[in-house]
Amino acid sequence: MHESNIYTCSACMYTFQAESKPELCPDCGKAEVRPATDKERDEYLANKALADDARPERTSKLQPDLSAEETAELERVIGVMLPYIQECPLYDVIWSDKFGYLLVTIPGKKKSCDSDAIQLDDPRKLLDELYSNLAYDFMEDHGYLGDYEAITPEDVLAMRDWMRVYTDQLPEYDDVLEHILAKLS
């Protein structure tokens, strides 16, 4: 596929590569597909390169207890979230021949709890952890230091908008974010 075959849906902002311009968005199903802008193309290619670099070289390995399709979906979600995983000092995703993909968590410098490794057998498990941390990052940046239940409805809307860089690419997992936000209100 050529780099010019990158499209974005104006409705859901999903950016993807295809042999030719499809009539409908493969993500939301709306007929608002257009050629990606230079910025969208560059961002898509950068994220794809990061995901390709992070994906371990393997040919026949699958995530334990997952089908090839489920493993591919997990890898897609990891690819979307990879920029955050790489920028956040608390997380990394690694491949283990014994356990498959693991989300490794390292506590912050001010925490005395242990590190953890979470086996990723469901994309929702990864997103629950990362979306929760993104929500806490947002709240701390907006002055909710430890008082997370006091978040205003306006700030919840601002948080949703702030997280769109990820949620727009993963609309089928919106319920994960909704569950997290329900705990805050």
C-alpha positions as CSV (number, residue, x, y, z in Angstrom):
1,M,0.0,0.0,0.0
2,H,1.2,3.5,-0.8
3,E,1.4,6.3,1.8
4,S,-1.2,8.3,-0.3
5,N,-3.8,5.6,0.5
6,I,-4.4,7.0,4.0
7,Y,-7.9,8.2,4.8
8,T,-9.7,9.9,7.7
9,C,-13.4,9.8,8.6
10,S,-14.6,13.3,9.3
11,A,-17.3,11.9,11.5
12,C,-15.3,9.9,14.0
13,M,-11.7,11.1,13.0
14,Y,-10.5,7.5,12.5
15,T,-7.4,7.5,10.3
16,F,-6.6,4.3,8.4
17,Q,-4.9,2.9,5.3
18,A,-6.8,1.2,2.5
19,E,-6.1,0.1,-1.1
20,S,-8.7,2.6,-2.3
21,K,-11.1,5.1,-0.8
22,P,-14.0,3.2,0.8
23,E,-17.5,4.5,0.7
24,L,-18.0,4.0,4.4
25,C,-15.7,4.4,7.4
26,P,-14.6,1.0,8.6
27,D,-14.9,2.2,12.2
28,C,-18.2,4.1,12.5
29,G,-19.8,3.2,9.2
30,K,-20.5,6.8,8.1
31,A,-20.0,8.0,4.6
32,E,-17.6,10.8,5.6
33,V,-14.3,9.3,4.4
34,R,-11.8,11.7,2.9
35,P,-8.1,11.7,2.1
36,A,-6.1,12.4,5.3
37,T,-4.5,15.8,5.7
38,D,-0.7,15.9,5.8
39,K,-0.8,16.2,9.6
40,E,-3.2,13.2,10.0
41,R,-1.0,11.2,7.5
42,D,2.2,12.1,9.4
43,E,0.6,11.2,12.8
44,Y,-0.8,7.9,11.4
45,L,2.6,6.9,9.9
46,A,4.4,7.9,13.1
47,N,2.0,5.8,15.3
48,K,2.2,2.9,12.8
49,A,6.1,3.0,12.9
50,L,6.0,3.0,16.7
51,A,3.6,0.1,16.8
52,D,5.7,-1.8,14.2
53,D,8.9,-1.2,16.2
54,A,7.2,-2.2,19.5
55,R,5.7,-5.4,18.1
56,P,8.0,-8.2,18.7
57,E,9.3,-10.2,15.8
58,R,7.2,-13.4,15.8
59,T,5.5,-15.5,13.2
60,S,3.3,-18.1,14.8
61,K,3.0,-17.0,18.4
62,L,-0.4,-16.0,19.7
63,Q,-1.5,-14.4,22.9
64,P,-2.2,-17.4,25.2
65,D,-5.9,-18.3,25.2
66,L,-6.7,-15.8,22.4
67,S,-7.5,-16.5,18.8
68,A,-5.5,-14.9,16.0
69,E,-8.3,-12.3,15.5
70,E,-8.4,-11.5,19.3
71,T,-4.6,-11.2,19.3
72,A,-4.7,-8.9,16.3
73,E,-7.3,-6.7,18.1
74,L,-5.2,-6.5,21.2
75,E,-2.2,-5.5,19.1
76,R,-4.3,-2.8,17.4
77,V,-5.3,-1.4,20.8
78,I,-1.7,-1.5,22.0
79,G,-0.7,0.4,18.8
80,V,-3.3,3.1,19.4
81,M,-2.2,3.5,23.0
82,L,1.5,3.2,22.4
83,P,2.3,6.9,22.4
84,Y,0.8,7.2,25.9
85,I,2.5,4.0,27.1
86,Q,5.9,5.3,25.8
87,E,5.5,8.8,27.3
88,C,4.1,7.6,30.7
89,P,6.9,6.5,33.1
90,L,4.6,4.2,35.0
91,Y,3.8,1.7,32.1
92,D,5.3,-0.6,29.5
93,V,4.0,-3.4,27.4
94,I,6.3,-6.3,26.9
95,W,6.1,-9.7,25.2
96,S,6.8,-12.8,27.2
97,D,7.0,-16.2,25.4
98,K,5.5,-17.7,28.5
99,F,2.7,-15.2,29.3
100,G,2.2,-13.2,26.1
101,Y,1.7,-9.4,26.3
102,L,2.1,-8.0,29.7
103,L,1.4,-4.5,31.0
104,V,4.1,-3.7,33.4
105,T,3.3,-1.1,36.0
106,I,5.9,0.7,38.0
107,P,4.7,2.9,40.9
108,G,5.6,6.6,41.0
109,K,8.6,7.8,42.9
110,K,6.5,8.8,45.9
111,K,4.7,5.5,46.1
112,S,6.0,2.6,48.2
113,C,3.9,-0.2,46.5
114,D,5.3,-2.9,44.4
115,S,5.5,-3.1,40.6
116,D,3.0,-5.3,38.8
117,A,2.7,-7.3,35.6
118,I,-0.9,-7.6,34.2
119,Q,-1.4,-10.3,31.6
120,L,-3.3,-8.7,28.7
121,D,-6.0,-11.2,27.7
122,D,-8.5,-8.5,26.8
123,P,-8.1,-5.1,25.3
124,R,-10.5,-3.7,27.9
125,K,-8.2,-4.7,30.7
126,L,-5.4,-2.6,29.1
127,L,-7.8,0.3,28.4
128,D,-9.3,0.3,31.9
129,E,-5.8,0.7,33.4
130,L,-4.6,3.4,30.9
131,Y,-7.9,5.4,30.7
132,S,-8.0,5.4,34.5
133,N,-4.4,6.8,34.6
134,L,-5.2,9.3,31.9
135,A,-8.3,10.5,33.9
136,Y,-6.1,10.9,37.0
137,D,-3.5,12.8,35.0
138,F,-6.2,15.1,33.7
139,M,-7.6,15.7,37.2
140,E,-4.3,16.3,38.8
141,D,-3.4,18.8,36.0
142,H,-6.7,20.6,36.8
143,G,-6.2,20.9,40.5
144,Y,-8.1,17.8,41.8
145,L,-5.3,16.6,44.0
146,G,-6.7,13.6,45.6
147,D,-10.3,14.9,45.6
148,Y,-11.3,13.1,42.4
149,E,-15.0,12.9,43.3
150,A,-15.4,16.7,43.2
151,I,-14.8,16.8,39.5
152,T,-17.3,19.2,37.8
153,P,-19.5,18.2,34.8
154,E,-17.6,20.8,32.7
155,D,-14.3,19.2,33.6
156,V,-15.7,15.7,32.7
157,L,-16.5,17.1,29.2
158,A,-13.1,18.7,29.0
159,M,-11.5,15.4,30.0
160,R,-13.4,13.5,27.3
161,D,-12.2,16.0,24.7
162,W,-8.6,15.8,26.0
163,M,-8.7,12.0,25.7
164,R,-10.2,12.0,22.1
165,V,-6.8,11.4,20.6
166,Y,-7.2,7.8,21.9
167,T,-11.0,7.4,22.2
168,D,-11.8,8.5,18.7
169,Q,-9.6,5.6,17.4
170,L,-11.2,3.1,19.7
171,P,-15.0,4.0,19.8
172,E,-16.0,0.4,20.3
173,Y,-14.4,0.7,23.8
174,D,-16.3,3.9,24.9
175,D,-18.0,1.9,27.6
176,V,-14.6,1.5,29.4
177,L,-14.2,5.2,29.7
178,E,-17.9,5.6,30.7
179,H,-17.4,3.1,33.5
180,I,-14.4,5.0,34.8
181,L,-16.2,8.4,34.6
182,A,-19.3,6.9,36.4
183,K,-17.0,6.2,39.4
184,L,-16.0,9.8,39.5
185,S,-19.4,11.4,39.5
